[in-house]
Amino acid sequence: MGRLILFNKPYGVLSQFTDRGSGEGTGGPRATLSDYIDVPGVYPAGRLDRDSEGLLVLTDDGALQARISSPKHKMPKTYLVQVEGEPDDAALDALRRGVALNDGPTRPATVRRIGTPKLWDRDPPVRFRKSVPDAWIELTITEGRNRQVRRMTAAVGHPTLRLVRWRIGGWEIGDLAPGAWRTT
């Protein structure tokens, strides 16, 4: 196996080494992986949206990169998800069965309610509404469509407020601080 890096991607960072966008309307260039990782020849295996946080695996092994990112390999990815409202059993069961999205039904997910996890503070903080409660769930999927977790929770009536990828296969973020990385 080649080089493997586990990185805790902070909120607002692009999952690529260069900003291909113009940065217009964003106040200038956006943060990228190159602001945190100076290791030649490694590339992210999959991606996390700019507004998501957590584990990103980088490698110089193309076969491993494909195994991690391709849905055909069904590698589980576990997320800690803060959602608006308090999902009832029906909402959780819908996620377990798979939900219909505009690009087709999702595979069944593993999901459970959890207490508020001990995470780092997010910058900027999540915007709270006093009149709307929130809750945390742990959700594991085996595919990785664009914004899939956010679309799944919205489909069952509980929009995502904060999304942290905690685990990919056997790799876990553990005690990595936002912006930190380690080799395995």
C-alpha positions as CSV (number, residue, x, y, z in Angstrom):
1,M,0.0,0.0,0.0
2,G,1.2,3.5,-0.8
3,R,1.1,6.6,1.4
4,L,-2.2,7.2,3.4
5,I,-3.1,10.4,5.2
6,L,-6.1,11.0,7.5
7,F,-7.1,14.6,7.6
8,N,-9.7,16.4,9.7
9,K,-11.1,18.8,7.1
10,P,-12.4,22.0,8.7
11,Y,-15.6,23.7,7.8
12,G,-15.2,26.0,4.7
13,V,-12.3,24.1,3.2
14,L,-12.5,22.7,-0.3
15,S,-11.7,19.0,-0.8
16,Q,-9.1,19.7,-3.5
17,F,-5.7,21.2,-3.7
18,T,-6.5,24.2,-5.9
19,D,-9.5,26.5,-6.0
20,R,-10.9,26.1,-9.5
21,G,-13.6,28.6,-8.8
22,S,-13.2,32.3,-9.2
23,G,-13.8,33.1,-5.5
24,E,-16.1,35.8,-6.6
25,G,-18.5,36.9,-3.9
26,T,-16.6,34.9,-1.3
27,G,-14.2,37.6,-0.4
28,G,-11.3,36.1,-2.2
29,P,-9.7,32.7,-2.7
30,R,-11.2,29.8,-0.7
31,A,-9.2,27.6,1.6
32,T,-8.1,24.3,0.0
33,L,-6.2,21.2,1.0
34,S,-2.9,22.9,0.0
35,D,-3.4,25.3,2.9
36,Y,-3.0,22.3,5.3
37,I,-1.2,19.5,3.6
38,D,2.2,19.9,1.8
39,V,2.7,16.3,0.7
40,P,3.4,15.7,-3.0
41,G,1.5,13.1,-4.9
42,V,-1.4,12.4,-2.6
43,Y,-5.0,13.0,-3.6
44,P,-8.3,12.8,-1.8
45,A,-10.2,9.5,-2.0
46,G,-13.7,11.0,-2.3
47,R,-14.7,14.4,-1.1
48,L,-16.5,16.4,1.6
49,D,-18.6,19.4,0.7
50,R,-17.2,22.8,1.7
51,D,-19.8,23.1,4.4
52,S,-19.1,19.6,5.9
53,E,-16.3,18.7,8.3
54,G,-14.4,15.7,9.3
55,L,-12.4,12.7,8.0
56,L,-10.9,12.9,4.5
57,V,-8.5,10.1,3.4
58,L,-5.7,11.1,1.0
59,T,-3.5,8.6,-0.8
60,D,-1.0,8.2,-3.6
61,D,-2.5,4.7,-4.3
62,G,-4.9,4.9,-7.2
63,A,-6.5,1.5,-6.5
64,L,-7.1,2.3,-2.9
65,Q,-8.5,5.7,-3.9
66,A,-11.0,3.9,-6.2
67,R,-11.9,1.4,-3.5
68,I,-12.7,4.2,-1.0
69,S,-14.6,6.5,-3.4
70,S,-16.4,4.2,-5.8
71,P,-19.9,3.2,-4.7
72,K,-19.5,-0.2,-6.2
73,H,-17.2,-1.2,-3.3
74,K,-19.8,-0.1,-0.7
75,M,-17.2,1.1,1.8
76,P,-19.2,2.4,4.8
77,K,-18.9,6.0,5.8
78,T,-20.2,7.1,9.2
79,Y,-21.3,10.7,9.9
80,L,-22.3,12.5,13.1
81,V,-25.3,14.6,12.0
82,Q,-26.9,17.5,13.8
83,V,-30.5,17.8,12.4
84,E,-33.3,20.3,12.9
85,G,-36.1,18.8,15.0
86,E,-36.1,15.5,16.8
87,P,-36.4,12.5,14.4
88,D,-39.0,10.0,15.5
89,D,-38.9,6.3,14.8
90,A,-40.7,6.7,11.5
91,A,-38.1,9.1,10.2
92,L,-35.2,6.8,11.4
93,D,-36.9,3.8,9.9
94,A,-37.2,5.6,6.5
95,L,-33.5,6.2,6.5
96,R,-32.9,2.6,7.4
97,R,-35.0,1.4,4.5
98,G,-33.5,4.0,2.0
99,V,-35.2,7.2,0.9
100,A,-36.3,8.3,-2.5
101,L,-34.1,11.2,-3.8
102,N,-34.4,13.0,-7.2
103,D,-31.6,10.8,-8.5
104,G,-33.1,7.6,-7.3
105,P,-33.5,5.7,-4.1
106,T,-30.6,5.4,-1.6
107,R,-29.3,2.2,-0.3
108,P,-30.5,1.4,3.3
109,A,-28.5,3.2,6.0
110,T,-27.6,2.4,9.5
111,V,-28.9,5.1,11.8
112,R,-29.3,5.7,15.5
113,R,-30.0,8.6,17.8
114,I,-27.0,9.8,19.8
115,G,-26.3,12.3,22.5
116,T,-24.5,15.5,21.7
117,P,-21.0,14.4,20.7
118,K,-17.8,16.0,22.1
119,L,-16.6,17.8,19.1
120,W,-14.6,20.9,18.4
121,D,-16.3,24.2,18.1
122,R,-17.2,25.0,14.5
123,D,-16.2,28.4,13.0
124,P,-18.7,29.9,12.2
125,P,-21.0,28.3,14.8
126,V,-24.2,26.6,13.7
127,R,-27.1,29.0,13.8
128,F,-29.6,28.0,16.4
129,R,-33.3,28.8,16.5
130,K,-34.8,28.9,20.0
131,S,-38.2,27.8,18.7
132,V,-36.9,24.7,16.9
133,P,-35.1,21.8,18.8
134,D,-32.2,19.9,17.3
135,A,-30.9,16.4,17.7
136,W,-27.9,14.3,16.8
137,I,-27.9,11.0,14.8
138,E,-25.1,8.7,13.7
139,L,-25.7,7.7,10.1
140,T,-23.7,5.2,8.1
141,I,-24.1,4.9,4.3
142,T,-22.4,2.8,1.7
143,E,-22.6,5.1,-1.3
144,G,-21.5,8.7,-1.7
145,R,-23.7,10.8,-3.9
146,N,-23.5,14.6,-4.0
147,R,-24.7,16.0,-0.7
148,Q,-26.4,12.6,0.0
149,V,-26.6,12.8,3.8
150,R,-28.0,16.3,3.7
151,R,-30.6,15.3,1.1
152,M,-31.5,12.1,3.0
153,T,-32.2,14.0,6.3
154,A,-34.1,16.7,4.5
155,A,-36.2,14.0,2.7
156,V,-37.4,12.7,6.1
157,G,-38.2,16.2,7.4
158,H,-35.0,17.0,9.4
159,P,-32.6,19.3,7.6
160,T,-28.9,18.9,8.5
161,L,-27.4,21.7,10.6
162,R,-23.9,20.2,11.0
163,L,-22.3,17.3,9.3
164,V,-19.1,15.6,10.5
165,R,-17.7,12.5,8.8
166,W,-16.3,10.4,11.6
167,R,-15.3,7.1,9.9
168,I,-14.5,5.7,6.5
169,G,-14.2,1.9,6.5
170,G,-11.8,1.1,9.4
171,W,-10.3,4.6,9.6
172,E,-11.6,7.0,12.2
173,I,-11.0,10.6,12.9
174,G,-10.2,10.0,16.6
175,D,-8.5,12.9,18.3
176,L,-7.4,14.7,15.1
177,A,-8.1,18.4,15.6
178,P,-9.6,20.4,12.6
179,G,-6.9,21.1,10.1
180,A,-4.6,18.4,11.5
181,W,-3.5,15.2,9.7
182,R,-1.5,12.1,10.3
183,T,-0.1,9.3,8.2
184,T,-1.1,5.7,8.9
